[in-house]
């Protein structure tokens, strides 16, 4: 069985965009692949974090993963820092990554373009650690949103570079993106991605938002003056974004939705999407609360780290041998 790997930072609350763009695929793929899903807390500290919030966010994230339907008997779910080989291989790949490659990475480019100060070395080099996350487990596929594909491309380059230098060591992974919903946009500015760091609270739906509040956010979403429900990213990005959300959560195709609302106004359409989002969050949060109260998170993470650690240890031992670190 081929392997699939991905991870999300516990640096804040998960959004509906996180679910639609990436996490939704994990549940679909867990029957097709040997899954490795980790909480990327080492990536989170590339910017300052409150330790108490980081701990709480990590627990919330695990509980949400389980509430989504990830099965611990099928998925190795673990915290990144619990497997020390992530940092170890991260350093090795740092030494094989060119500065020109890191200069082109989106986060660093964006922050330098905004002339932000106090950018950490970790923020600059984290793509090498991300490559280590993937290559440790010989992942065949990595489900990502559109904006993360460049990190998998760098990982592929590093795997091939290392293999060419030292002989076959790493599997070269492939990125997988969702056909619908790979990128969910802001509800208030549909020209940009939905982000948990958006200053406008109406722009983003959090998975732990009170469901009725989330419905109100849908009802206040920016649309246009055209007045026709149709999928047109260029001229109607707001309506197109709502169509994407509805299609992703309900399973209805875009064409079905457009036909359903032919001749109807945006109020009816938003109400329909709002009802779907409210019902989705209500069900999810009920499961999430039950999981938090059950106490199963600790045992799930312990077993996941054990399984992942055994594989990571063997891979790192092979890497050390290739590099000449292993003397006997």
Secondary structure by P-SEA (a helix, b strand, c coil): cccccccccccccccaaaaaacaaaaaaaccccbbbbbccccccccccccaaaaaaaaaaaaaaaaaacccccccbbbbccccaaaaaaaaaaaaaccaaaaaacaaaaaaaaacccccccccccaaaaaaaacccccccbbbbcccaaaaaaaaaaaaaaaaaaccccccbbbbbbbcccccccccccccccccccccccccccccccaaaaaaaaaaaccccccccccccccccaaaaaaaaaaaaaccccaaaaaaaaccccaaaaaaaaaaaaaaaaaaaaaaaaaaaaacaaaaaaaaaaaaaaaaaaaaaaaaaaaaccccc
